[in-house]
Amino acid sequence: YELRAETEVLRVQAASAEREREEACQRRVEEACRVDQAEIQELSKRYETLEHASKTAKAESEHVLASMEQTHGQAYKQLSTLYDMKLSHEADRFASLDAYRAHLDAKVAGMKSESAARLKEEAKRAEQELASHVAEKDAEIKKHMDLLAFVHHSF
């Protein structure tokens, strides 16, 4: 009987110890769950904060990019307009200079033809003067020859 009573006491003690271990284990599991839930909530908050910051940064980047694209487009239009104006101005200037060159070419051609005509006239006049001078000299020579012949014939 004693052995049975002792066995029964040991069984009760073992059951009590097992219940205490299960309760302690349950408390530790519940505490770990609370800690894990708190950590999960903290990580979720951090995730949401980071996601919000990421979305804000992305939106800001897209805004800056759109602004830069718009500014670039405006600058492109302004520079294209300026280039077209400069090109038009240079084309006008080229046409003006080309017309002036054509005018000068015509003037030079006129001067050349005028000079050629003047040279022909001067050459003709020089020839006439030369012919007149030669004729005078020939007449003078003939006069001297006639005089010489007269003197020669007379004496």
SVG drawing of the C-alpha trace seen along z (x, -y; Angstrom):
<svg xmlns="http://www.w3.org/2000/svg" viewBox="-2 -126 81 128">
<polyline fill="none" stroke="black" stroke-width="0.4" points="0.0,0.0 2.7,-2.4 4.2,-1.8 1.0,-2.6 0.6,-5.8 4.1,-6.8 3.5,-6.0 0.3,-8.0 2.1,-11.0 4.8,-10.7 2.2,-10.6 0.5,-13.6 3.8,-15.4 4.8,-14.4 1.4,-15.6 1.8,-18.8 5.3,-19.3 4.2,-18.5 1.3,-21.0 3.7,-23.6 6.2,-23.0 3.3,-23.1 2.0,-26.4 5.6,-27.8 6.0,-26.7 2.7,-28.2 3.6,-31.5 7.0,-31.6 5.2,-30.8 2.6,-33.6 5.5,-36.0 7.4,-35.1 4.2,-35.6 3.7,-39.0 7.3,-40.0 7.0,-38.6 3.7,-40.5 5.3,-43.7 8.3,-43.2 6.0,-42.4 4.0,-45.6 7.3,-47.7 8.6,-46.2 5.2,-46.8 5.3,-50.4 8.9,-50.7 7.9,-49.1 5.0,-51.4 7.2,-54.4 9.8,-53.3 7.2,-52.5 5.7,-56.0 9.1,-57.6 9.9,-55.6 6.6,-56.7 7.3,-60.3 10.8,-60.2 9.6,-58.5 6.9,-61.1 9.4,-63.9 11.8,-62.4 9.0,-62.1 8.1,-65.7 11.7,-66.9 12.1,-64.8 8.9,-66.2 10.0,-69.7 13.4,-69.1 11.8,-67.6 9.6,-70.7 12.5,-73.1 14.6,-71.1 11.7,-71.3 11.3,-75.0 15.1,-75.5 15.1,-73.4 12.2,-75.4 14.0,-78.7 17.3,-77.5 15.6,-76.1 13.8,-79.4 17.0,-81.4 18.9,-79.1 16.2,-79.5 16.3,-83.2 20.1,-83.3 20.0,-81.0 17.4,-83.2 19.5,-86.3 22.6,-84.7 20.8,-83.6 19.6,-87.2 23.1,-88.5 24.5,-85.9 21.9,-87.0 22.7,-90.6 26.5,-90.0 26.0,-87.8 23.9,-90.6 26.6,-93.1 29.3,-90.8 27.3,-90.4 27.0,-94.3 30.7,-94.6 31.4,-91.9 29.2,-93.8 31.0,-97.1 34.4,-95.5 33.3,-94.0 32.0,-97.5 35.3,-99.1 37.3,-96.4 35.3,-97.1 35.6,-100.8 39.3,-100.5 39.6,-98.3 37.7,-100.8 39.8,-103.7 43.0,-101.7 41.8,-101.1 41.1,-104.8 44.4,-105.8 46.2,-103.2 44.3,-104.5 45.2,-108.1 48.8,-107.1 48.9,-105.4 47.4,-108.5 49.8,-110.7 52.7,-108.4 51.4,-108.4 51.1,-112.2 54.6,-112.5 56.0,-110.0 54.3,-111.9 55.8,-115.2 59.2,-113.7 58.8,-112.1 57.8,-115.5 60.8,-117.1 63.1,-114.4 61.7,-114.9 62.1,-118.6 65.7,-118.1 66.2,-115.6 64.7,-118.0 66.9,-120.7 69.9,-118.4 69.1,-117.4 68.6,-121.1 71.9,-122.0 73.5,-119.0 72.0,-119.8 72.8,-123.5 76.4,-123.2"/>
</svg>
